[in-house]
Amino acid sequence: MITFQKQINLKPYARGFHLITNTILQNISEIEGIEIGLLHVFIKHTSASLTVNENADPTVRTDFESHLNKMVPENAPYYIHNYEGSDDMPAHIKSSLMGASVQVPISNGKLNLGVWQGIYLCEHRNSGGSRKLVISVFGN
């Protein structure tokens, strides 16, 4: 069994949903030697998240942002945690709803994503800054 793990720092992204599949692939050339395995990506933050979804039409990412903003609005009068800004508590909620990690199968040295799938960074803060990902690879 091959195991590999590394931490990478993403550049700061604007609030919204961003494809990061290629950034991840650029940092894990080791998967080329894996016939059957699993990629696990974990984000070390509580106001950003990860998901897998549509990689072709950018309006999907725009719609995700719009919909989550309706589901989890800023400035809700019942938020107590608000000293880090009006986007902070909603960012924590969105992060929990979307999740802190994704798993993708590795087959024949490549990510076995669907034709229209990509890995998203979901940045829920107006100015989230650089984000840290822990990338783990397991396989044979």
DAVENSUL-V663090 format. One line per field, one symbol per residue. ss: DSSP state (H for helix, E for strand, L for the rest). psi: psi as a letter, one per 20 degrees, with the letter a starting at -180 (. if undefined). Layout:
ss=???
psi=???
This chain:
ss=LEEEEEEEEELLLLLEEEELHHHHHHLLHHHHHLLEEEEEEEELLLLEEEEEEELLLHHHHHHHHHHHHHHLLLLLLLLLLLLLLLLHHHHHHHHHHHLLEEEEEEELLEELLLLLEEEEEEELLLLLLLEEEEEEEEEL
psi=ppqpqqpqpqqpqrpapppjghgghijlihihjpgpapppppplqjjrrqrpapigoihghghgggghhghnqrkpiiphnjijriigghhgghghghqiqqppqppljqpmqrhjqrpqpooiqhmhaqqpppppppa.
